[in-house]
Amino acid sequence: MCGFLDSANGLLAQFANPASAVWHPSGVLYVADSTNGRIRSVNVTSAAVATLAGSGVASSTDGVGTSATFNNPMSVQLDATFTVLYV
């Protein structure tokens, strides 16, 4: 279903226009949830979906976690050491 919902049960989670995803070797998939203006994490073992960053407000504000805002994030990428996530 198209929308927004974080959930410990990944089958209940909702995304709106997931534009890009990148795999981390720890077993996490990071997703740019474009329309929702959030960066989401999917734990591939448990299937839990959580918001890593972004408040859902279409803006451009630096911040940590949900204090940050994005305007239609289209891509995520990890650096070569898997320690920095670029949006």
Secondary structure as GFF3:
##gff-version 3
##sequence-region A 1 87
A	DSSP	beta_strand	18	24	.	.	.	ID=ss1
A	DSSP	beta_strand	28	33	.	.	.	ID=ss2
A	DSSP	beta_strand	38	43	.	.	.	ID=ss3
A	DSSP	beta_strand	49	53	.	.	.	ID=ss4
A	DSSP	three_ten_helix	65	67	.	.	.	ID=ss5
A	DSSP	beta_strand	77	78	.	.	.	ID=ss6
A	DSSP	beta_strand	85	86	.	.	.	ID=ss7
###
